[in-house]
Amino acid sequence: MPIYEYFCQDCRRRVSIFYRTLSAATAAEPRCPRCQSAHLTRLISRVAVVRSEEARMDALADPSLLAGLDEEDPRTLGRMMRQMSSELGEDMEDAEFNEVIERLESGQSPEEIEQSLPDLAGESGGFNDFSD
């Protein structure tokens, strides 16, 4: 039962369309469920590998995950956050999460990011929750 992803050229959105069979998918003329446009470009979807919760937790507990972490370099923190979200099998399509990771990977400090995104900290206080 394949789910196909498309990009709608008219409303500029990514859409997913479910087909019961492969033959139904190949015979279909897909339309955007949002704007009904037929101007869709097929996207290559990410492949999901099914792993048990235990296998994912084992991967996160691997000491080599933290081996290259330099506390003074925000780039390594960004890479670790990206790798951890990947290991958790989470599809992090949250724009704010991705922005934080990209800014860390570009070398911007967590403090600078927190100052420029005041809603990021919320009521919890942000990046400095665990510092003395």
N, CA, C and O atoms as CSV, one atom per row, in Angstrom:
chain,resi,resn,atom,element,x,y,z
A,1,MET,N,N,0.838,-1.172,0.000
A,1,MET,CA,C,0.000,0.000,0.000
A,1,MET,C,C,0.886,1.239,0.000
A,1,MET,O,O,1.231,1.764,1.059
A,2,PRO,N,N,1.243,1.692,-1.162
A,2,PRO,CA,C,2.195,2.801,-1.248
A,2,PRO,C,C,1.564,4.170,-0.989
A,2,PRO,O,O,0.417,4.441,-1.345
A,3,ILE,N,N,2.356,4.998,-0.364
A,3,ILE,CA,C,2.022,6.407,-0.190
A,3,ILE,C,C,3.044,7.174,-1.015
A,3,ILE,O,O,4.251,7.023,-0.826
A,4,TYR,N,N,2.553,7.991,-1.923
A,4,TYR,CA,C,3.429,8.770,-2.782
A,4,TYR,C,C,3.415,10.225,-2.355
A,4,TYR,O,O,2.379,10.767,-1.969
A,5,GLU,N,N,4.586,10.850,-2.431
A,5,GLU,CA,C,4.691,12.266,-2.098
A,5,GLU,C,C,4.890,13.064,-3.374
A,5,GLU,O,O,5.609,12.656,-4.286
A,6,TYR,N,N,4.232,14.216,-3.409
A,6,TYR,CA,C,4.304,15.111,-4.558
A,6,TYR,C,C,4.513,16.536,-4.062
A,6,TYR,O,O,4.216,16.867,-2.914
A,7,PHE,N,N,5.030,17.368,-4.957
A,7,PHE,CA,C,5.116,18.801,-4.703
A,7,PHE,C,C,4.152,19.479,-5.654
A,7,PHE,O,O,4.250,19.310,-6.870
A,8,CYS,N,N,3.216,20.250,-5.106
A,8,CYS,CA,C,2.226,20.946,-5.923
A,8,CYS,C,C,2.838,22.249,-6.429
A,8,CYS,O,O,3.257,23.097,-5.641
A,9,GLN,N,N,2.884,22.397,-7.742
A,9,GLN,CA,C,3.458,23.594,-8.353
A,9,GLN,C,C,2.577,24.824,-8.143
A,9,GLN,O,O,3.069,25.951,-8.204
A,10,ASP,N,N,1.286,24.622,-7.897
A,10,ASP,CA,C,0.373,25.755,-7.749
A,10,ASP,C,C,0.330,26.297,-6.316
A,10,ASP,O,O,0.502,27.497,-6.103
A,11,CYS,N,N,0.104,25.426,-5.344
A,11,CYS,CA,C,0.019,25.917,-3.957
A,11,CYS,C,C,1.354,25.797,-3.217
A,11,CYS,O,O,1.459,26.205,-2.060
A,12,ARG,N,N,2.382,25.235,-3.886
A,12,ARG,CA,C,3.752,25.157,-3.360
A,12,ARG,C,C,3.837,24.356,-2.058
A,12,ARG,O,O,4.584,24.712,-1.147
A,13,ARG,N,N,3.071,23.286,-1.985
A,13,ARG,CA,C,3.051,22.442,-0.791
A,13,ARG,C,C,3.441,21.016,-1.142
A,13,ARG,O,O,3.284,20.567,-2.277
A,14,ARG,N,N,3.947,20.323,-0.147
A,14,ARG,CA,C,4.225,18.895,-0.266
A,14,ARG,C,C,2.956,18.165,0.139
A,14,ARG,O,O,2.369,18.461,1.179
A,15,VAL,N,N,2.534,17.211,-0.681
A,15,VAL,CA,C,1.324,16.448,-0.380
A,15,VAL,C,C,1.623,14.958,-0.476
A,15,VAL,O,O,2.487,14.535,-1.244
A,16,SER,N,N,0.905,14.176,0.306
A,16,SER,CA,C,1.025,12.720,0.282
A,16,SER,C,C,-0.291,12.141,-0.205
A,16,SER,O,O,-1.366,12.548,0.235
A,17,ILE,N,N,-0.191,11.184,-1.122
A,17,ILE,CA,C,-1.388,10.539,-1.662
A,17,ILE,C,C,-1.238,9.034,-1.483
A,17,ILE,O,O,-0.232,8.444,-1.877
A,18,PHE,N,N,-2.252,8.428,-0.885
A,18,PHE,CA,C,-2.260,6.997,-0.603
A,18,PHE,C,C,-2.992,6.252,-1.716
A,18,PHE,O,O,-4.071,6.657,-2.147
A,19,TYR,N,N,-2.387,5.162,-2.171
A,19,TYR,CA,C,-3.020,4.274,-3.150
A,19,TYR,C,C,-3.055,2.868,-2.555
A,19,TYR,O,O,-2.111,2.445,-1.888
A,20,ARG,N,N,-4.141,2.153,-2.801
A,20,ARG,CA,C,-4.280,0.799,-2.250
A,20,ARG,C,C,-3.340,-0.197,-2.921
A,20,ARG,O,O,-2.858,-1.130,-2.278
A,21,THR,N,N,-3.081,-0.002,-4.202
A,21,THR,CA,C,-2.216,-0.936,-4.930
A,21,THR,C,C,-1.239,-0.160,-5.801
A,21,THR,O,O,-1.438,1.022,-6.085
A,22,LEU,N,N,-0.194,-0.838,-6.214
A,22,LEU,CA,C,0.785,-0.238,-7.113
A,22,LEU,C,C,0.153,0.076,-8.464
A,22,LEU,O,O,0.453,1.107,-9.066
A,23,SER,N,N,-0.716,-0.805,-8.940
A,23,SER,CA,C,-1.370,-0.555,-10.230
A,23,SER,C,C,-2.276,0.675,-10.160
A,23,SER,O,O,-2.386,1.415,-11.137
A,24,ALA,N,N,-2.920,0.898,-9.023
A,24,ALA,CA,C,-3.753,2.096,-8.864
A,24,ALA,C,C,-2.891,3.354,-8.894
A,24,ALA,O,O,-3.301,4.383,-9.432
A,25,ALA,N,N,-1.708,3.268,-8.319
A,25,ALA,CA,C,-0.807,4.423,-8.304
A,25,ALA,C,C,-0.293,4.748,-9.700
A,25,ALA,O,O,-0.201,5.919,-10.066
A,26,THR,N,N,0.040,3.730,-10.480
A,26,THR,CA,C,0.565,3.985,-11.824
A,26,THR,C,C,-0.521,4.445,-12.783
A,26,THR,O,O,-0.234,5.177,-13.731
A,27,ALA,N,N,-1.758,4.033,-12.555
A,27,ALA,CA,C,-2.861,4.425,-13.438
A,27,ALA,C,C,-3.454,5.787,-13.069
A,27,ALA,O,O,-4.154,6.398,-13.877
A,28,ALA,N,N,-3.182,6.256,-11.872
A,28,ALA,CA,C,-3.821,7.483,-11.379
A,28,ALA,C,C,-3.230,8.735,-12.013
A,28,ALA,O,O,-2.066,8.768,-12.412
A,29,GLU,N,N,-4.056,9.747,-12.091
A,29,GLU,CA,C,-3.619,11.093,-12.442
A,29,GLU,C,C,-3.778,11.916,-11.170
A,29,GLU,O,O,-4.856,12.447,-10.903
A,30,PRO,N,N,-2.709,12.022,-10.387
A,30,PRO,CA,C,-2.841,12.625,-9.061
A,30,PRO,C,C,-3.230,14.103,-9.115
A,30,PRO,O,O,-2.852,14.843,-10.023
A,31,ARG,N,N,-3.998,14.494,-8.107
A,31,ARG,CA,C,-4.411,15.893,-7.936
A,31,ARG,C,C,-4.080,16.309,-6.508
A,31,ARG,O,O,-4.148,15.506,-5.577
A,32,CYS,N,N,-3.730,17.549,-6.360
A,32,CYS,CA,C,-3.429,18.093,-5.040
A,32,CYS,C,C,-4.704,18.092,-4.199
A,32,CYS,O,O,-5.721,18.641,-4.622
A,33,PRO,N,N,-4.662,17.482,-3.016
A,33,PRO,CA,C,-5.855,17.466,-2.168
A,33,PRO,C,C,-6.203,18.850,-1.606
A,33,PRO,O,O,-7.313,19.051,-1.113
A,34,ARG,N,N,-5.282,19.789,-1.675
A,34,ARG,CA,C,-5.541,21.127,-1.125
A,34,ARG,C,C,-6.143,22.071,-2.150
A,34,ARG,O,O,-7.120,22.763,-1.864
A,35,CYS,N,N,-5.555,22.101,-3.362
A,35,CYS,CA,C,-6.037,23.072,-4.355
A,35,CYS,C,C,-6.600,22.404,-5.610
A,35,CYS,O,O,-7.044,23.087,-6.532
A,36,GLN,N,N,-6.582,21.077,-5.644
A,36,GLN,CA,C,-7.107,20.275,-6.758
A,36,GLN,C,C,-6.299,20.417,-8.049
A,36,GLN,O,O,-6.766,20.009,-9.112
A,37,SER,N,N,-5.109,20.983,-7.973
A,37,SER,CA,C,-4.261,21.149,-9.148
A,37,SER,C,C,-3.710,19.799,-9.611
A,37,SER,O,O,-3.477,18.900,-8.802
A,38,ALA,N,N,-3.509,19.673,-10.914
A,38,ALA,CA,C,-2.883,18.474,-11.473
A,38,ALA,C,C,-1.399,18.707,-11.738
A,38,ALA,O,O,-0.721,17.818,-12.255
A,39,HIS,N,N,-0.885,19.883,-11.395
A,39,HIS,CA,C,0.524,20.220,-11.614
A,39,HIS,C,C,1.371,19.735,-10.440
A,39,HIS,O,O,1.853,20.529,-9.633
A,40,LEU,N,N,1.542,18.420,-10.361
A,40,LEU,CA,C,2.299,17.818,-9.271
A,40,LEU,C,C,3.594,17.224,-9.789
A,40,LEU,O,O,3.640,16.651,-10.877
A,41,THR,N,N,4.640,17.368,-9.001
A,41,THR,CA,C,5.928,16.754,-9.296
A,41,THR,C,C,6.175,15.683,-8.248
A,41,THR,O,O,6.112,15.956,-7.049
A,42,ARG,N,N,6.452,14.479,-8.693
A,42,ARG,CA,C,6.671,13.369,-7.762
A,42,ARG,C,C,7.993,13.563,-7.042
A,42,ARG,O,O,9.001,13.914,-7.656
A,43,LEU,N,N,7.984,13.331,-5.735
A,43,LEU,CA,C,9.175,13.451,-4.906
A,43,LEU,C,C,9.666,12.072,-4.505
A,43,LEU,O,O,8.889,11.121,-4.418
A,44,ILE,N,N,10.937,11.980,-4.267
A,44,ILE,CA,C,11.506,10.743,-3.749
A,44,ILE,C,C,11.370,10.807,-2.228
A,44,ILE,O,O,11.927,11.695,-1.583
A,45,SER,N,N,10.638,9.873,-1.672
A,45,SER,CA,C,10.387,9.859,-0.228
A,45,SER,C,C,11.554,9.233,0.511
A,45,SER,O,O,12.326,8.453,-0.046
A,46,ARG,N,N,11.659,9.596,1.777
A,46,ARG,CA,C,12.657,8.960,2.625
A,46,ARG,C,C,12.239,7.522,2.880
A,46,ARG,O,O,11.051,7.210,2.959
A,47,VAL,N,N,13.213,6.670,3.005
A,47,VAL,CA,C,12.945,5.270,3.312
A,47,VAL,C,C,12.951,5.118,4.825
A,47,VAL,O,O,13.876,5.573,5.498
A,48,ALA,N,N,11.939,4.490,5.346
A,48,ALA,CA,C,11.855,4.261,6.786
A,48,ALA,C,C,12.317,2.845,7.093
A,48,ALA,O,O,11.823,1.876,6.518
A,49,VAL,N,N,13.264,2.744,8.000
A,49,VAL,CA,C,13.744,1.447,8.445
A,49,VAL,C,C,13.094,1.173,9.792
A,49,VAL,O,O,13.248,1.945,10.738
A,50,VAL,N,N,12.377,0.080,9.866
A,50,VAL,CA,C,11.674,-0.256,11.100
A,50,VAL,C,C,12.655,-0.928,12.052
A,50,VAL,O,O,13.241,-1.968,11.750
A,51,ARG,N,N,12.814,-0.293,13.219
A,51,ARG,CA,C,13.678,-0.861,14.249
A,51,ARG,C,C,12.914,-0.847,15.559
A,51,ARG,O,O,12.024,-0.025,15.773
A,52,SER,N,N,13.276,-1.762,16.417
A,52,SER,CA,C,12.607,-1.821,17.716
A,52,SER,C,C,13.047,-0.640,18.575
A,52,SER,O,O,14.088,-0.028,18.335
A,53,GLU,N,N,12.244,-0.340,19.563
A,53,GLU,CA,C,12.581,0.730,20.512
A,53,GLU,C,C,13.910,0.417,21.194
A,53,GLU,O,O,14.725,1.309,21.433
A,54,GLU,N,N,14.114,-0.858,21.501
A,54,GLU,CA,C,15.354,-1.269,22.162
A,54,GLU,C,C,16.567,-1.015,21.269
A,54,GLU,O,O,17.598,-0.545,21.748
A,55,ALA,N,N,16.454,-1.319,19.980
A,55,ALA,CA,C,17.562,-1.095,19.055
A,55,ALA,C,C,17.876,0.394,18.929
A,55,ALA,O,O,19.043,0.777,18.847
A,56,ARG,N,N,16.848,1.229,18.914
A,56,ARG,CA,C,17.077,2.677,18.822
A,56,ARG,C,C,17.737,3.202,20.088
A,56,ARG,O,O,18.635,4.041,20.013
A,57,MET,N,N,17.308,2.725,21.245
A,57,MET,CA,C,17.910,3.173,22.498
A,57,MET,C,C,19.357,2.688,22.614
A,57,MET,O,O,20.212,3.405,23.133
A,58,ASP,N,N,19.632,1.473,22.130
A,58,ASP,CA,C,21.006,0.970,22.122
A,58,ASP,C,C,21.896,1.855,21.260
A,58,ASP,O,O,23.034,2.145,21.629
A,59,ALA,N,N,21.383,2.283,20.116
A,59,ALA,CA,C,22.154,3.155,19.226
A,59,ALA,C,C,22.453,4.487,19.906
A,59,ALA,O,O,23.547,5.028,19.748
A,60,LEU,N,N,21.500,5.018,20.656
A,60,LEU,CA,C,21.717,6.285,21.355
A,60,LEU,C,C,22.657,6.137,22.542
A,60,LEU,O,O,23.337,7.093,22.914
A,61,ALA,N,N,22.706,4.948,23.141
A,61,ALA,CA,C,23.570,4.712,24.295
A,61,ALA,C,C,25.015,4.445,23.883
A,61,ALA,O,O,25.894,4.348,24.739
A,62,ASP,N,N,25.264,4.329,22.606
A,62,ASP,CA,C,26.608,4.062,22.099
A,62,ASP,C,C,27.538,5.217,22.477
A,62,ASP,O,O,27.290,6.357,22.086
A,63,PRO,N,N,28.609,4.936,23.234
A,63,PRO,CA,C,29.522,6.002,23.661
A,63,PRO,C,C,30.183,6.738,22.491
A,63,PRO,O,O,30.593,7.889,22.639
A,64,SER,N,N,30.289,6.091,21.347
A,64,SER,CA,C,30.918,6.752,20.201
A,64,SER,C,C,30.090,7.937,19.711
A,64,SER,O,O,30.614,8.809,19.018
A,65,LEU,N,N,28.798,7.978,20.063
A,65,LEU,CA,C,27.944,9.099,19.679
A,65,LEU,C,C,28.446,10.398,20.309
A,65,LEU,O,O,28.358,11.463,19.698
A,66,LEU,N,N,28.969,10.307,21.523
A,66,LEU,CA,C,29.463,11.493,22.222
A,66,LEU,C,C,30.969,11.681,22.087
A,66,LEU,O,O,31.509,12.672,22.578
A,67,ALA,N,N,31.656,10.749,21.431
A,67,ALA,CA,C,33.110,10.795,21.343
A,67,ALA,C,C,33.623,12.079,20.700
A,67,ALA,O,O,34.615,12.642,21.161
A,68,GLY,N,N,32.969,12.546,19.654
A,68,GLY,CA,C,33.455,13.726,18.952
A,68,GLY,C,C,32.828,15.020,19.415
A,68,GLY,O,O,32.993,16.048,18.758
A,69,LEU,N,N,32.109,15.002,20.531
A,69,LEU,CA,C,31.412,16.199,20.998
A,69,LEU,C,C,32.377,17.138,21.711
A,69,LEU,O,O,32.962,16.783,22.734
A,70,ASP,N,N,32.534,18.326,21.169
A,70,ASP,CA,C,33.349,19.372,21.772
A,70,ASP,C,C,32.385,20.396,22.355
A,70,ASP,O,O,31.665,21.065,21.614
A,71,GLU,N,N,32.369,20.520,23.671
A,71,GLU,CA,C,31.412,21.400,24.342
A,71,GLU,C,C,31.556,22.858,23.933
A,71,GLU,O,O,30.612,23.636,24.069
A,72,GLU,N,N,32.721,23.233,23.436
A,72,GLU,CA,C,32.969,24.622,23.056
A,72,GLU,C,C,32.597,24.908,21.606
A,72,GLU,O,O,32.578,26.067,21.193
A,73,ASP,N,N,32.301,23.873,20.830
A,73,ASP,CA,C,32.015,24.055,19.403
A,73,ASP,C,C,30.545,23.774,19.119
A,73,ASP,O,O,30.113,22.625,19.206
A,74,PRO,N,N,29.761,24.811,18.777
A,74,PRO,CA,C,28.339,24.597,18.498
A,74,PRO,C,C,28.090,23.701,17.283
A,74,PRO,O,O,27.027,23.091,17.167
A,75,ARG,N,N,29.071,23.621,16.377
A,75,ARG,CA,C,28.898,22.771,15.188
A,75,ARG,C,C,28.719,21.309,15.587
A,75,ARG,O,O,27.879,20.602,15.030
A,76,THR,N,N,29.518,20.864,16.558
A,76,THR,CA,C,29.404,19.465,16.980
A,76,THR,C,C,28.081,19.213,17.700
A,76,THR,O,O,27.508,18.129,17.589
A,77,LEU,N,N,27.597,20.209,18.435
A,77,LEU,CA,C,26.296,20.083,19.092
A,77,LEU,C,C,25.185,19.954,18.053
A,77,LEU,O,O,24.280,19.133,18.209
A,78,GLY,N,N,25.249,20.758,16.994
A,78,GLY,CA,C,24.262,20.676,15.916
A,78,GLY,C,C,24.278,19.321,15.231
A,78,GLY,O,O,23.228,18.739,14.960
A,79,ARG,N,N,25.491,18.816,14.951
A,79,ARG,CA,C,25.605,17.493,14.318
A,79,ARG,C,C,25.037,16.405,15.224
A,79,ARG,O,O,24.356,15.492,14.755
A,80,MET,N,N,25.321,16.505,16.529
A,80,MET,CA,C,24.816,15.503,17.463
A,80,MET,C,C,23.285,15.550,17.535
A,80,MET,O,O,22.634,14.506,17.568
A,81,MET,N,N,22.712,16.756,17.559
A,81,MET,CA,C,21.252,16.875,17.602
A,81,MET,C,C,20.622,16.265,16.355
A,81,MET,O,O,19.601,15.584,16.440
A,82,ARG,N,N,21.234,16.511,15.197
A,82,ARG,CA,C,20.710,15.951,13.951
A,82,ARG,C,C,20.805,14.425,13.974
A,82,ARG,O,O,19.872,13.730,13.572
A,83,GLN,N,N,21.944,13.911,14.448
A,83,GLN,CA,C,22.132,12.463,14.503
A,83,GLN,C,C,21.164,11.823,15.496
A,83,GLN,O,O,20.617,10.754,15.222
A,84,MET,N,N,20.950,12.459,16.635
A,84,MET,CA,C,20.028,11.893,17.629
A,84,MET,C,C,18.598,11.867,17.099
A,84,MET,O,O,17.875,10.897,17.325
A,85,SER,N,N,18.182,12.913,16.401
A,85,SER,CA,C,16.819,12.898,15.850
A,85,SER,C,C,16.691,11.808,14.798
A,85,SER,O,O,15.634,11.192,14.656
A,86,SER,N,N,17.775,11.572,14.061
A,86,SER,CA,C,17.767,10.502,13.066
A,86,SER,C,C,17.703,9.133,13.743
A,86,SER,O,O,16.953,8.258,13.310
A,87,GLU,N,N,18.484,8.949,14.798
A,87,GLU,CA,C,18.493,7.678,15.520
A,87,GLU,C,C,17.152,7.389,16.183
A,87,GLU,O,O,16.746,6.233,16.300
A,88,LEU,N,N,16.471,8.440,16.612
A,88,LEU,CA,C,15.165,8.251,17.240
A,88,LEU,C,C,14.092,7.934,16.218
A,88,LEU,O,O,12.972,7.564,16.570
A,89,GLY,N,N,14.443,8.081,14.948
A,89,GLY,CA,C,13.478,7.794,13.903
A,89,GLY,C,C,12.433,8.873,13.773
A,89,GLY,O,O,11.386,8.660,13.162
A,90,GLU,N,N,12.705,10.027,14.340
A,90,GLU,CA,C,11.756,11.128,14.294
A,90,GLU,C,C,11.986,11.931,13.025
A,90,GLU,O,O,13.122,12.236,12.662
A,91,ASP,N,N,10.911,12.261,12.372
A,91,ASP,CA,C,10.993,13.114,11.203
A,91,ASP,C,C,10.829,14.543,11.688
A,91,ASP,O,O,9.712,15.021,11.880
A,92,MET,N,N,11.937,15.212,11.880
A,92,MET,CA,C,11.911,16.552,12.444
A,92,MET,C,C,11.651,17.590,11.362
A,92,MET,O,O,12.577,18.208,10.837
A,93,GLU,N,N,10.413,17.764,11.047
A,93,GLU,CA,C,10.026,18.748,10.043
A,93,GLU,C,C,9.658,20.066,10.706
A,93,GLU,O,O,9.168,20.977,10.039
A,94,ASP,N,N,9.885,20.179,12.002
A,94,ASP,CA,C,9.605,21.412,12.723
A,94,ASP,C,C,10.601,22.467,12.245
A,94,ASP,O,O,11.812,22.283,12.374
A,95,ALA,N,N,10.100,23.557,11.702
A,95,ALA,CA,C,10.953,24.597,11.122
A,95,ALA,C,C,11.883,25.203,12.166
A,95,ALA,O,O,13.047,25.475,11.873
A,96,GLU,N,N,11.386,25.417,13.373
A,96,GLU,CA,C,12.211,26.021,14.413
A,96,GLU,C,C,13.336,25.079,14.830
A,96,GLU,O,O,14.469,25.523,15.018
A,97,PHE,N,N,13.046,23.795,14.978
A,97,PHE,CA,C,14.071,22.809,15.326
A,97,PHE,C,C,15.154,22.781,14.254
A,97,PHE,O,O,16.345,22.807,14.567
A,98,ASN,N,N,14.739,22.727,12.985
A,98,ASN,CA,C,15.708,22.701,11.890
A,98,ASN,C,C,16.523,23.984,11.830
A,98,ASN,O,O,17.716,23.944,11.529
A,99,GLU,N,N,15.895,25.120,12.113
A,99,GLU,CA,C,16.633,26.387,12.112
A,99,GLU,C,C,17.708,26.388,13.188
A,99,GLU,O,O,18.832,26.827,12.947
A,100,VAL,N,N,17.367,25.896,14.375
A,100,VAL,CA,C,18.339,25.837,15.465
A,100,VAL,C,C,19.510,24.943,15.072
A,100,VAL,O,O,20.665,25.317,15.272
A,101,ILE,N,N,19.228,23.774,14.519
A,101,ILE,CA,C,20.305,22.864,14.117
A,101,ILE,C,C,21.184,23.505,13.047
A,101,ILE,O,O,22.411,23.449,13.140
A,102,GLU,N,N,20.571,24.114,12.034
A,102,GLU,CA,C,21.350,24.745,10.964
A,102,GLU,C,C,22.225,25.871,11.505
A,102,GLU,O,O,23.369,26.029,11.079
A,103,ARG,N,N,21.695,26.647,12.436
A,103,ARG,CA,C,22.473,27.750,12.993
A,103,ARG,C,C,23.612,27.229,13.869
A,103,ARG,O,O,24.702,27.801,13.871
A,104,LEU,N,N,23.366,26.149,14.613
A,104,LEU,CA,C,24.445,25.537,15.385
A,104,LEU,C,C,25.525,25.008,14.447
A,104,LEU,O,O,26.716,25.213,14.684
A,105,GLU,N,N,25.108,24.326,13.382
A,105,GLU,CA,C,26.075,23.760,12.437
A,105,GLU,C,C,26.870,24.841,11.711
A,105,GLU,O,O,27.978,24.583,11.240
A,106,SER,N,N,26.312,26.050,11.616
A,106,SER,CA,C,27.053,27.144,10.980
A,106,SER,C,C,27.999,27.822,11.970
A,106,SER,O,O,28.779,28.694,11.586
A,107,GLY,N,N,27.932,27.419,13.260
A,107,GLY,CA,C,28.863,27.935,14.249
A,107,GLY,C,C,28.292,28.965,15.202
A,107,GLY,O,O,29.025,29.486,16.042
A,108,GLN,N,N,27.014,29.277,15.103
A,108,GLN,CA,C,26.401,30.256,15.996
A,108,GLN,C,C,26.216,29.634,17.379
A,108,GLN,O,O,25.826,28.472,17.492
A,109,SER,N,N,26.494,30.399,18.420
A,109,SER,CA,C,26.416,29.861,19.780
A,109,SER,C,C,24.963,29.676,20.215
A,109,SER,O,O,24.076,30.385,19.740
A,110,PRO,N,N,24.718,28.716,21.123
A,110,PRO,CA,C,23.355,28.513,21.633
A,110,PRO,C,C,22.775,29.779,22.267
A,110,PRO,O,O,21.577,30.036,22.156
A,111,GLU,N,N,23.621,30.565,22.927
A,111,GLU,CA,C,23.151,31.791,23.561
A,111,GLU,C,C,22.658,32.798,22.523
A,111,GLU,O,O,21.625,33.436,22.725
A,112,GLU,N,N,23.392,32.946,21.406
A,112,GLU,CA,C,22.971,33.863,20.334
A,112,GLU,C,C,21.649,33.407,19.726
A,112,GLU,O,O,20.772,34.221,19.437
A,113,ILE,N,N,21.519,32.114,19.539
A,113,ILE,CA,C,20.284,31.571,18.961
A,113,ILE,C,C,19.116,31.836,19.905
A,113,ILE,O,O,18.037,32.238,19.471
A,114,GLU,N,N,19.336,31.609,21.187
A,114,GLU,CA,C,18.274,31.820,22.171
A,114,GLU,C,C,17.841,33.284,22.210
A,114,GLU,O,O,16.653,33.574,22.347
A,115,GLN,N,N,18.792,34.204,22.092
A,115,GLN,CA,C,18.450,35.632,22.108
A,115,GLN,C,C,17.644,36.035,20.881
A,115,GLN,O,O,16.754,36.880,20.972
A,116,SER,N,N,17.950,35.440,19.738
A,116,SER,CA,C,17.252,35.819,18.508
A,116,SER,C,C,15.917,35.096,18.342
A,116,SER,O,O,15.089,35.506,17.528
A,117,LEU,N,N,15.701,34.030,19.104
A,117,LEU,CA,C,14.436,33.293,19.066
A,117,LEU,C,C,13.855,33.250,20.476
A,117,LEU,O,O,13.942,32.218,21.140
A,118,PRO,N,N,13.267,34.347,20.945
A,118,PRO,CA,C,12.818,34.392,22.344
A,118,PRO,C,C,11.767,33.350,22.697
A,118,PRO,O,O,11.705,32.912,23.846
A,119,ASP,N,N,10.939,32.941,21.740
A,119,ASP,CA,C,9.923,31.926,22.030
A,119,ASP,C,C,10.519,30.541,22.197
A,119,ASP,O,O,9.853,29.631,22.689
A,120,LEU,N,N,11.771,30.377,21.791
A,120,LEU,CA,C,12.430,29.080,21.874
A,120,LEU,C,C,12.560,28.624,23.325
A,120,LEU,O,O,12.359,27.447,23.623
A,121,ALA,N,N,12.890,29.536,24.218
A,121,ALA,CA,C,13.107,29.182,25.616
A,121,ALA,C,C,11.807,28.800,26.306
A,121,ALA,O,O,11.794,27.899,27.144
A,122,GLY,N,N,10.733,29.463,25.972
A,122,GLY,CA,C,9.456,29.175,26.616
A,122,GLY,C,C,9.548,29.407,28.110
A,122,GLY,O,O,10.328,30.241,28.569
A,123,GLU,N,N,8.757,28.674,28.864
A,123,GLU,CA,C,8.764,28.834,30.312
A,123,GLU,C,C,9.916,28.093,30.962
A,123,GLU,O,O,10.247,28.358,32.117
A,124,SER,N,N,10.536,27.159,30.233
A,124,SER,CA,C,11.587,26.342,30.836
A,124,SER,C,C,12.889,27.099,31.008
A,124,SER,O,O,13.718,26.704,31.828
A,125,GLY,N,N,13.097,28.180,30.261
A,125,GLY,CA,C,14.314,28.956,30.436
A,125,GLY,C,C,15.346,28.729,29.371
A,125,GLY,O,O,16.327,29.473,29.329
A,126,GLY,N,N,15.197,27.763,28.514
A,126,GLY,CA,C,16.082,27.613,27.364
A,126,GLY,C,C,17.308,26.781,27.612
A,126,GLY,O,O,17.289,25.828,28.392
A,127,PHE,N,N,18.412,27.163,26.918
A,127,PHE,CA,C,19.633,26.374,26.907
A,127,PHE,C,C,20.336,26.337,28.259
A,127,PHE,O,O,21.085,25.398,28.529
A,128,ASN,N,N,20.120,27.313,29.101
A,128,ASN,CA,C,20.884,27.422,30.334
A,128,ASN,C,C,20.231,26.722,31.518
A,128,ASN,O,O,20.634,26.957,32.657
A,129,ASP,N,N,19.254,25.885,31.291
A,129,ASP,CA,C,18.537,25.215,32.374
A,129,ASP,C,C,19.444,24.403,33.287
A,129,ASP,O,O,19.189,24.311,34.488
A,130,PHE,N,N,20.493,23.819,32.738
A,130,PHE,CA,C,21.298,22.888,33.505
A,130,PHE,C,C,22.659,23.446,33.879
A,130,PHE,O,O,23.497,22.715,34.409
A,131,SER,N,N,22.895,24.707,33.619
A,131,SER,CA,C,24.189,25.289,33.970
A,131,SER,C,C,24.126,25.879,35.372
A,131,SER,O,O,23.056,26.210,35.883
A,132,ASP,N,N,25.281,25.999,35.966
A,132,ASP,CA,C,25.351,26.534,37.340
A,132,ASP,C,C,25.227,28.026,37.352
A,132,ASP,O,O,25.264,28.641,38.418
